[in-house]
Amino acid sequence: MRNRIREKLDRNTPAFGAQLRFASPAIAELFGHSGFDYIVIDTEHAPQTPPGIQAQLQAIGNTPAAPVVRLSGINEEQIRLYLDMGAMGIIAPFVNTAEEAAAGARACRYPPTGIRGFGPHRASRYGLNTEEYFSTINDQVMFIGLIETAEAVDNIDGILAVEGFDSFIIGPVDLSISLGVPFDYEGQVFQAAQAKLAAAAQRAGKPAGIAVYRPPAAAQSLQRAIDDGFSLILAGGDEPLLAAGCQQLAQIRAGLGF
């Protein structure tokens, strides 16, 4: 069992991911072959179904990228289902407390460190390597929380102290709204919160993550995120990249005068 996110972070190398919402296995496979280290299947903000998620996991499985599923909340049943399908990581939104972080971390692991029920499906190659899967997956799977509120910023040290809470990704839009500065990512309030989160991760010895996909990330944006102390970076996705391509074509058309 291998998890490319862990491999990259263990080498102190940033891991870059993309988030997918269009539920297309072909798009998932394309992104996986495009150099991203991990692919996030977003079930929180897109109409995904379990069969569709499994098809995308199978497509990503043909690539070097690690497959991750983003949930709509910390749901033990959903975590078990998507890990059994072969996800190597779970992202949960609005992780605001250490108790919530612990609940997600436990749901991702088998006993004695967790409470995950046994019954891997595709994850164990349909039963062909059940014992190997059981003996290795607890160390390979990742539970990642989205930090999206002022409450989470205040509680970040306790959240990061939870065993099995592997990392976080800042959700910039919701966090800016919670801080009372919607979409003002360069202002003092947001920047102070971002710096606090990065410093807490450094103290805890865990990687810090951030999303820089709106607008689509340019080289300077990615470098700045790394310079600011972030190594788990969500840097694109099917929706923003397609939207940017459409806008570019519309601007070309307008420039041609028709």
Secondary structure, 3 states (H helix, E strand, C coil): CCCHHHHHHHCCCCEEEEEECCCCHHHHHHHHCCCCCEEEEECCCCCCCHHHHHHHHHHHCCCCCEEEEECCCCCHHHHHHHHHHCCCEEEECCCCCHHHHHHHHHHCCCCCCCCCCCCCCHHHCCCCCHHHHHHHHHHHCEEEEEECCHHHHHCHHHHHCCCCCCEEEECHHHHHHHCCCCCCCCCHHHHHHHHHHHHHHHHHCCCEEEECCCCCCCHHHHHHHHHCCCCEEEEEEHHHHHHHHHHHHHHHHHHHCC
